[in-house]
Amino acid sequence: MSDTHLHIVSFDVPSPPDYGGVIDVFYKVKALAEIGVKVHLHCFQYGRPQAKDLERLCASVHYYPRRTGKHLLLNSLPYVVVTRRSDALTTRLLKDDHPILFEGLHSCYSLGDPRFQGRKRLVRAHNVEHDYYTALAKAEGNAFRRTYFINEARKLLRFEPVLSEADHVLAISPKDEAYFAGHFGHVSHFPAFHACDRVEVAGGLGDFALYHGALGVAENDQAALFLVQKVFQGMPVKLVIAGSHASSELKREVARSKNVELRENVGTTEIHRLVKQAQVNVLPTFQATGIKLKLLLCLYTGRHVVCNSPMVEGTGLADLCHVHDSPEAIRTSILACMGSPANGQAIELRARVLEERFSNRRNAERILGLMR
């Protein structure tokens, strides 16, 4: 194991692990390091500072500026890809013949470079990206951003065939695995890496419901508004919404609601505490793409999880949640859960399913097997 090296090219600095994509990257790096892999981490940087804790996990850490600019919107390549072009990264990767893991289609500018022919190359697919950007466009109210998402979805679909250059595609959900396997060879489902080692659910009863997410993302803002306007209006249950960059509309709706509290700009530790303390974690989404890392956090450490069908579609986790789609059914389920401890067979089933499928160590060992 002492000479097992792996380059990982990350679309962002994965520490702190405080939003979906970087959570998967950070805990993947950690799990690989713990089984003895010497990780050489390459991070594109744009707004997040360099992180000392990465140096403790990795054999080396390198940073590259993400070169943004409106003129790049006119490029034929997706904006999220062309802004992560780096000659310095390519030069560094060419200095040895270690395997390379590209995190997301965003990081795959160099994947098809002919100088990497014969090199072991893996790609972690975090989403079917053109589907994800199409869904972002549908949820976006701003005309300029909606046009950007539509154009980006089109470019991502055109760029996606670069994945044929990879030795293996690591799909994040069974649904995504089926899609990629229909277009490329050597595709496997690798569940998301995450912060939890085991299922640990608090006893007793909590006295509030929780929704958490990055509220600056249109999909999460839409979900929070749905809860305030359609589900919790007039309910005898307190809803806490935790996240950052809430929209003006969401703030107005919360201000009108007697039973809803908005907690903005709370850190990862506080989010984890709220997830544990809530009686119900309510997780609607209107995008059935990839897998939501917050769903895993709530299943590992929260009491009850009430969600809608898109949150669990294609994940294999529906049996671990209370799944409803209409506001009335969601409301009824929340009320039932508020008076019911989370224990017994339901929690035992969670432990069996999650610890069998979502073991970070086991999945890191599977990646190690692909590198050989």
Phi, psi and omega in degrees: 000338188296338182248023177268108183245150178214127169276133172239122179259111185257139181291344182206170175285118190275018176224134001289150180280079190240009168211163193321295187299316183286338174300313179299316181295310185301311185283340171291313177303314181299314182293321178295318179298322183290339176261011171100003179285133176273104185270129172253104189264132180240118187243131168277134190242128177201083176106335178259134184287165173297149189238119181296327183294336177293327180294331178286335181269331193249155174290328175203152178226130181231145181238143180226133179291137172279119188269095183264169178159143184298332181297335180285347175295339181273353180292149179289338177278155176303142180302320183292341179267308186293333177284352176249028173279130180213115175294326180296319177297311181301315179301318181292319180295331182280355183284346178215186180240026179293152175300155180234132173248115178268124182272102178081156177301332179307325188265009191264022180304319185269357187303318183270008180299123184300340178290347177262007177303133181087351178275140177291119183230126177244150175232127171273115177269109181279339180200168157277097198298322181292328174293319181298315181288329174297318178293322176299319180298319181294329182272350188273130179270334181283127187296319180296313181293324178297317178297319178301312182297320179297313179295321181294321178300318180296316181291322179295321177297320178292327184278337188306327180301347175301338180295344176294343177282344184280145173288332180203139174252128182257098183279143188274346179216158177301323179297315179293323177301317180297320179296307184294324179295337177282350183238336185222157173273167172060059178241135177223153175276120173241106182302162181297140170279149192205179189276351193255139176266329182205163177285121179223102185249132181294145175282182177070196183238137170271170184240018178208162172255154185230137163237131177227151179169168176285102190286346175287346175276127188305321181298319181287322176298318179298317180294318180295318177298320177302316181294315182293315187276324190253332188252308190269354180300118179080002180281147177275037182228135178278134174249127172256127174251120183241129180169184184240154173062049176295145179287161177300321180297317179296318179298320178296316181295320178296318180299330179279347188259127182284338187247017180236133179238133178256125175243109185262152172056039175273146183281174182300319181299317180291322176301313180299321179295316180296319178301317180293320187280333182297145173283325179225129168263116184259122189227073170280152170213158178241019176229111178271066182236140176057218173221140181274120182298331180292334175296316178298315179303315182292325179288326179285323191234350182264169177281257181272146174240118175249125183215178176253174186301317181300333180295327184248000182301126177073011181259340186076013185249007184301323183292347181266358185233165168267108190252119179216155183244329180276149177304322181295316180291322177297317180299314181298319180295318179299314181299320179295319183289332184299333181255011187238120176299150177265101182200188174073214188296327181297319180286325176298320177296318176305311183300316181297310184293312186290318183285338176281317188264331190245027176289117179301317183295315181298320181285331173294321178294328176294320176297318178302321178297325179288336183285341187274000000 
